[in-house]
Amino acid sequence: MRIALHSEIRDGAVDDYRTNHARIPEALAATFARIGIHDWTIWRSGHRLFHLVDCDDWDAAVAALKDDPADHAWQADIGRFVEVFRDADGDEGTAPLEQIWDLRAQASS
């Protein structure tokens, strides 16, 4: 499954976020592989970040990360630069954004 997320960088933290997120720790990459996160890409527009995640099951992955030491260490580090995650309605949360349209799905139907 592919899901999209939206987060926002703290004011003045774009350069630090970019530098610190150039690579994630190998322990976290291994955790992602183990829990079924296959790819994760992030784009930036101003202070807004848009994430595209390819995973087996987003809810299961989030549950697995809840007690994962590699993720806790990463969030403590990168969290310094992230203001908030927002859901499809713009409220605080990590629920995936609502998918409106998909060219590939349209072409295959």
Rosetta blueprint (number, residue, H / E / L):
1 M L
2 R E
3 I E
4 A E
5 L E
6 H E
7 S E
8 E E
9 I E
10 R L
11 D L
12 G L
13 A L
14 V H
15 D H
16 D H
17 Y H
18 R H
19 T H
20 N H
21 H L
22 A L
23 R L
24 I L
25 P L
26 E H
27 A H
28 L H
29 A H
30 A H
31 T H
32 F H
33 A H
34 R H
35 I H
36 G L
37 I E
38 H E
39 D E
40 W E
41 T E
42 I E
43 W E
44 R E
45 S E
46 G L
47 H L
48 R E
49 L E
50 F E
51 H E
52 L E
53 V E
54 D E
55 C E
56 D L
57 D L
58 W H
59 D H
60 A H
61 A H
62 V H
63 A H
64 A H
65 L H
66 K L
67 D L
68 D L
69 P H
70 A H
71 D H
72 H H
73 A H
74 W H
75 Q H
76 A H
77 D H
78 I H
79 G L
80 R L
81 F L
82 V E
83 E E
84 V E
85 F E
86 R E
87 D L
88 A L
89 D L
90 G L
91 D L
92 E E
93 G L
94 T L
95 A L
96 P L
97 L L
98 E L
99 Q L
100 I L
101 W L
102 D L
103 L H
104 R H
105 A H
106 Q H
107 A H
108 S H
109 S L
